[in-house]
């Protein structure tokens, strides 16, 4: 669990100096100004910190996914602020927000929309469902059956929805945050591997520390209706997010780090601890999110630490343990840590 988010802003300090540009192989004429991204994310952290205690790392990961066009699966026990985190983040962005509560009786048309008959014109028209929004919170995604889950496959990957032969593109940004409870299994439908692969991150939220628990009690013991959530203000527009995305695409990553990512992914495919390794989509996700995280941390170049920070949330839902390791009680996170530790990091 990250430390409590403070309302005060951090001071932006360029981490790279002209003296080490040559050592990193960066062309001085192609340096990027990442200060606007750093400051915008810091503002968002400050707004969310008005309400939320902790979860700073989660906010960084959510913003990294948003800035790279990915989606996030939040996993944790009930009452750990999964839904609140997603709602607070949506409040800081000047865009539309919708929430879909997945249940066993939810139909695909309840998500995507349906044809409605217009009596006056004697014709059908398409009434868009709640998926047609900018930031979509899907609560308890594993409570809906496979047919409803499958309705998200096209829209999450291609950011468009096809209904009755007509394709409807989604507006920018299009960001899905889904939550699930890993403990309760009754009445749930496990997400298939193809569905999980649509998420760039699976973030496992942890319980707060003693100090954070006390801070929560002190903040909300006199706020039964959570009125403090109304104080969260919008800090960034869709136009700014699009500008940030174009900057992130140009963030510098050394060829040695690209090879390092390729070696990590290749190891997952030839690892006796794993039954299923990662696909090229996973390696691209590592590059994209590492670049985004670098700008959030105030840099226009990727470091090995950026890659290591995103490796577990990018890979932990795409890999499957071997039966032997599963019976031994090993976890995916342990195997990923072992792979990253054993592969030499470029200097």
C-alpha positions in Angstrom: 0.0 0.0 0.0 1.4 3.4 -0.9 1.7 6.1 1.6 -1.1 8.5 2.1 -1.6 11.0 -0.7 -1.0 14.5 0.5 -2.9 17.5 -0.9 0.3 19.4 -1.5 1.9 19.4 -4.9 5.3 18.0 -5.7 7.9 20.2 -7.2 8.9 19.3 -10.7 12.6 18.8 -11.2 14.1 17.6 -14.4 15.9 14.3 -13.6 18.2 14.3 -16.6 21.0 16.8 -17.1 22.9 17.7 -20.3 26.0 16.0 -18.9 24.4 12.5 -19.1 22.4 12.9 -22.3 25.2 11.4 -24.3 25.6 8.5 -21.9 21.9 7.6 -22.3 22.0 8.0 -26.1 19.4 10.8 -26.1 19.5 13.4 -29.0 19.4 16.8 -27.2 17.5 18.2 -30.1 14.6 15.8 -29.5 14.1 16.3 -25.8 10.4 16.3 -24.7 8.7 18.7 -22.3 7.0 16.3 -19.9 6.4 18.9 -17.2 2.7 19.4 -18.2 2.0 15.7 -17.8 3.9 15.6 -14.5 1.9 18.6 -13.2 -1.5 17.4 -14.4 -1.0 14.0 -12.8 0.2 15.6 -9.6 -3.0 17.8 -9.6 -5.1 14.7 -10.0 -3.3 13.0 -7.1 -4.0 16.1 -5.0 -7.7 16.1 -5.8 -8.1 12.4 -5.1 -6.1 12.8 -2.0 -8.8 15.0 -0.6 -10.9 11.9 -0.1 -8.8 8.8 -0.6 -6.1 7.6 1.9 -3.2 5.7 0.3 -3.4 4.1 -3.2 -0.9 6.5 -4.7 0.7 3.7 -6.7 -2.8 2.6 -7.9 -3.5 6.1 -9.2 -0.2 6.2 -11.1 -1.0 2.9 -12.7 -4.6 4.0 -13.6 -3.3 7.1 -15.2 -0.6 5.2 -17.1 -3.3 3.0 -18.5 -5.5 5.9 -19.4 -2.7 7.8 -21.2 -1.8 4.7 -23.3 -5.4 3.7 -24.3 -5.5 0.7 -22.0 -8.1 -0.7 -19.5 -7.6 -1.8 -15.9 -9.0 -4.6 -13.8 -9.1 -3.7 -10.0 -9.0 -6.7 -7.7 -9.5 -6.7 -4.0 -11.7 -7.7 -1.1 -15.0 -5.8 -0.5 -14.8 -2.4 1.1 -11.3 -1.6 0.0 -12.3 1.5 -2.1 -12.1 -0.1 -5.6 -15.3 1.6 -6.8 -14.5 4.8 -4.9 -11.0 5.0 -6.5 -12.5 4.7 -10.0 -15.2 7.2 -9.3 -12.8 9.8 -7.9 -10.5 9.5 -10.8 -13.3 10.0 -13.2 -14.3 13.2 -11.3 -10.9 14.7 -12.1 -11.3 14.4 -15.9 -13.7 16.6 -17.8 -15.5 13.8 -19.6 -18.6 11.5 -19.3 -18.8 8.8 -16.8 -21.1 5.7 -16.5 -21.3 2.8 -14.1 -22.6 -0.7 -15.0 -23.3 -3.1 -12.2 -22.8 -6.6 -13.6 -25.2 -9.2 -12.3 -26.0 -12.9 -13.4 -29.2 -11.7 -15.2 -27.5 -8.9 -17.1 -27.9 -9.2 -20.9 -25.4 -8.0 -23.6 -27.9 -5.5 -24.8 -28.1 -4.0 -21.3 -24.4 -3.0 -21.9 -24.2 -2.2 -25.6 -27.7 -0.9 -26.3 -30.7 -2.2 -28.3 -33.0 -1.5 -31.2 -36.1 0.4 -30.4 -39.2 0.7 -32.6 -40.2 4.3 -33.5 -44.0 4.2 -33.9 -44.2 7.6 -35.7 -41.6 6.6 -38.4 -42.4 2.9 -38.3 -38.7 2.0 -38.1 -36.1 0.9 -35.7 -33.3 3.0 -34.3 -30.4 2.1 -32.1 -30.5 3.3 -28.5 -27.0 3.4 -27.2 -26.2 1.6 -23.9 -24.1 2.7 -20.9 -20.9 1.5 -22.6 -21.1 4.6 -24.8 -19.2 6.9 -22.4 -15.6 8.0 -21.8 -14.8 6.4 -18.4 -16.8 3.3 -17.7 -16.8 1.6 -14.3 -17.9 -2.1 -14.5 -18.6 -3.2 -10.9 -18.1 -6.9 -10.2 -17.4 -7.9 -13.8 -17.1 -11.6 -12.9 -20.8 -11.7 -11.8 -22.1 -11.6 -15.3 -22.2 -14.8 -17.5 -19.8 -15.4 -20.4 -22.3 -14.1 -23.0 -22.4 -10.6 -21.4 -18.7 -10.6 -20.7 -18.1 -11.3 -24.4 -20.0 -8.2 -25.4 -17.0 -6.2 -24.2 -14.4 -8.0 -26.4 -14.7 -5.8 -29.5 -15.3 -2.5 -27.8 -12.4 -2.8 -25.4 -9.9 -3.8 -28.0 -11.0 -1.8 -31.1 -12.9 1.0 -29.3 -15.9 0.5 -31.5 -19.1 -1.5 -31.3 -20.9 -3.3 -34.1 -24.6 -3.8 -33.8 -26.9 -5.1 -36.6 -24.2 -4.6 -39.2 -23.4 -1.0 -38.2 -20.2 0.1 -36.5 -20.3 2.8 -33.8 -16.9 4.3 -32.8 -16.3 5.3 -29.2 -15.3 8.9 -28.3 -12.0 9.7 -26.8 -11.0 8.9 -24.1 -12.5 5.4 -23.8 -11.4 3.8 -20.5 -12.8 0.8 -18.8 -12.2 0.2 -15.1 -13.6 -3.2 -14.0 -13.6 -4.5 -10.4 -13.8 -8.0 -9.1 -13.7 -9.7 -5.7 -11.2 -12.6 -5.8 -12.4 -14.2 -2.6 -16.1 -14.8 -3.2 -16.6 -17.5 -5.8 -20.3 -18.3 -5.5 -22.4 -16.8 -8.2 -19.4 -15.7 -10.2 -18.1 -16.5 -13.7 -14.3 -16.5 -14.0 -13.1 -14.2 -16.9 -11.6 -16.2 -19.7 -8.0 -15.6 -20.8 -9.0 -13.7 -23.9 -11.1 -11.4 -21.8 -8.4 -10.8 -19.3 -5.9 -10.0 -22.1 -8.0 -7.0 -23.0 -6.9 -5.3 -19.7 -3.4 -3.7 -19.8 -3.2 -4.0 -15.9 -4.6 -6.1 -13.2 -4.1 -4.2 -10.0 -4.4 -6.0 -6.7 -5.4 -3.6 -4.0 -4.1 -4.3 -0.5 -5.7 -3.6 2.9 -4.5 -0.3 4.5 -1.9 -0.2 7.2 -2.7 0.6 10.8 -1.7 4.3 10.3 -3.8 4.5 7.1 -6.8 2.9 8.9 -6.5 5.5 11.6 -6.3 8.3 9.0 -9.5 6.9 7.4 -11.4 6.9 10.7 -10.2 10.5 11.5 -11.3 11.8 8.1 -14.7 10.2 7.8 -16.0 9.7 11.4 -17.9 13.0 11.0 -18.8 12.5 7.3 -21.3 9.7 7.2 -22.5 10.6 3.6 -19.0 11.1 2.2 -19.7 14.7 1.3 -16.0 15.3 0.8 -16.2 13.5 -2.6 -18.1 16.6 -3.9 -15.0 18.7 -3.4 -13.0 16.8 -6.1 -12.5 19.1 -9.1 -11.9 18.4 -12.8 -8.2 18.9 -13.7 -7.7 17.7 -17.2 -9.7 17.7 -20.5 -9.9 15.0 -23.2 -7.9 17.4 -25.5 -5.1 17.5 -23.0 -5.1 13.8 -22.6 -4.7 13.4 -26.4 -1.8 15.8 -26.3 -0.2 13.9 -23.5 -0.6 10.6 -25.4 1.2 12.0 -28.4 4.1 13.1 -26.1 4.3 9.7 -24.4 4.6 8.0 -27.8 7.8 9.9 -28.4 9.4 9.1 -25.0 12.9 7.7 -25.5 13.6 4.0 -24.7 17.1 2.5 -25.3 17.4 -0.4 -27.7 18.9 -2.4 -24.8 15.7 -1.9 -22.8 13.6 -3.1 -25.7 15.7 -6.2 -25.9 15.3 -6.6 -22.1 11.5 -6.5 -22.5 11.7 -9.1 -25.3 13.8 -11.4 -23.1 11.4 -11.1 -20.2 8.4 -12.1 -22.5 10.4 -14.8 -24.2 11.3 -16.3 -20.8 7.6 -16.6 -19.9 7.1 -18.7 -23.0 10.0 -21.1 -22.1 9.6 -21.3 -18.4 9.0 -24.6 -16.6 7.0 -22.8 -13.9 4.4 -21.6 -16.5 1.8 -23.4 -18.5 1.0 -20.3 -20.6 3.4 -17.4 -21.4 2.8 -13.9 -22.6 1.8 -12.7 -26.1 3.2 -9.8 -28.1 0.3 -7.7 -26.7 1.9 -8.0 -23.3 5.3 -6.8 -24.6 3.7 -3.8 -26.3 1.8 -3.1 -23.0 5.1 -3.1 -21.1 6.7 -0.5 -23.5 3.6 1.7 -23.6 3.0 1.8 -19.8 6.7 2.2 -19.0 6.8 5.2 -21.2 3.7 6.7 -19.5 5.1 6.0 -16.1 8.3 7.7 -17.0 6.5 10.9 -17.8 4.4 10.7 -14.7 7.7 10.5 -12.8 9.1 13.5 -14.6 11.3 12.0 -17.3 11.3 11.8 -21.1 13.1 8.5 -21.2 12.4 5.0 -19.8 14.6 3.4 -17.1 14.7 -0.2 -16.0 12.8 0.7 -12.8 9.9 1.9 -15.0 9.8 -1.5 -16.7 10.0 -3.4 -13.4 7.2 -1.2 -11.9 4.7 -2.2 -14.6 5.9 -5.8 -15.1 3.8 -7.5 -12.4 0.4 -5.7 -13.2 1.0 -6.2 -17.0 1.8 -9.9 -16.7 0.0 -11.3 -13.6 -3.3 -11.9 -15.4 -1.8 -13.1 -18.7 0.3 -16.0 -17.4 -0.9 -19.4 -16.1 1.1 -21.4 -13.6 2.1 -25.0 -14.3 0.1 -27.6 -12.4 3.2 -28.6 -10.4 3.9 -25.0 -9.2 0.2 -24.4 -8.5 0.1 -27.5 -6.3 3.3 -26.2 -4.5 1.4 -23.1 -3.6 3.5 -20.7 -5.8 1.9 -17.5 -7.1 2.2 -15.8 -10.4 3.7 -12.7 -8.8 6.5 -14.8 -7.4 7.3 -16.3 -10.8 7.3 -12.9 -12.5 9.6 -11.5 -9.8 11.9 -14.5 -10.3 12.0 -13.9 -14.1 12.8 -10.2 -13.7 15.5 -10.9 -11.1 17.3 -13.5 -13.1 17.5 -11.6 -16.4 20.3 -9.1 -16.4 19.2 -5.5 -16.4 20.9 -3.3 -19.0 23.2 -0.7 -17.6 
